[in-house]
């Protein structure tokens, strides 16, 4: 199991904490800050799925005219964890 803490940039969420099992499946996700409905939705969809699959789906999501978003930053965090 890998416990990862990630500090996103350019988004409302201040911190992302998640756990990957030995098969790189997402076991748990916690977002500190950000839009509660959005972050709880991401969490519900991501748990139990392959980290690369989720990273691929979320990588180009933008938010409110920004070039990034909480989902895109989560994608970046997952990719870093998979290196």
N, C-alpha and C positions, 0 to 999 in steps of 0.2 A: 504494500500500500504506500502511496505517495501522498503526503499532505502538502498542499501548495498554497502559498499566500501571494497574491498579486495586487499591486497598486496600479489601477488603470489611470490613463491620462485623457483629459479633454471630455470627461463625462461626469455625471452627477454622483455616481457610485464612487465611494472612496477606497473600497477594498473588496477583493474577491478571494474567498477561501474555498478550496475544493479538494476532494479526495479522489484519486484514481486507484483502482485495484491493479493487480499484476497483469491483467489482460487489457489495461487501459480503458476500462469502463468507468464511467463517472458514478461514484458511490454517493457523494454528497456535494452540495454547492451552497454557499452562503454569500450573499451580497450585503455589504455594509453601505447604506445610503442608496440613493437612486429611487426610481419610481417603484413602489412596492408591488403593484400589479404586474409590471413588466418583469421585474427580477424574480418574483414568485413563479411567473409563467415560464421563464427560461429554466428555472430550477426544476419545475415539474416535468418539462419536456426532456431535459438533459439526463436526469438520473436514470441509470441503467443502460445508457447508450454508449457507444464507442466515442471516445474523445475526438478522434480525427473526423468522424462523420459530423459531429456537432460543430467542430471548428470550421469545416468546409461550408456548412449551411449558414453560419452566422458571420462569416468574415467580411462581407461587403455591406452590412446593414448600416445605414446612416440615421441620424436623429436630429430633427429640428434644424436642418441646414448645416449641421456639422459634418465633417468628413468621417466621423467615427460615432460609436454608440456603445452602450453597455454590452449588447450582444457581440459587436465587433471586437471590443476589448476582451471579452471572455474568450473569443476565438483566438486572439493573440496569446492570451494566458495559456490556453490549452496547447497551442503549438509549441510554446516555450517549454512546457512541462513534458512534451513528447520527445524533445531532442535528446 
